[in-house]
Amino acid sequence: MIAVCVLAALVALIAYRQARDAGGLVAHALALAQTLIVAQFAVGLLLLADHRHARQGSALHVREPRGARGGVAVVLRATDPRRRLAWFAGATLLAAVLAVRAYMTA
């Protein structure tokens, strides 16, 4: 997931910097990265529902998804397609950074 997110973010940022419209490759790369993020989230929820924790003593911190809803609202409110591409590239890169952090602390 980390490699796909980094690759998708780089492809999107290159398309943004070249001031051209996002083609099929960029759209498919971002869609694949977002699909993997949602799939990983779903597997995590399934593991939590089955009461399989990484450590018995670890506390589960669940936050309300206000930040995610606000981020989606900002991305969808952007009328310029290039600006929206930059938002999606940044969000995908942020997902890769958070995945690296989760991998390193697990």
Buried (B, 14 or more C-beta within 10 A) or exposed (E): BBEBBBBBBBBBBEBBEEEEEBEEEBBEBBEBBBEBBEEBEEEEEEEEEEEEEEEEEEEEEEEEEEEEEEBEEEBEEBEEEBEBBBBBBBBBBEBBBEBEEEEEEE
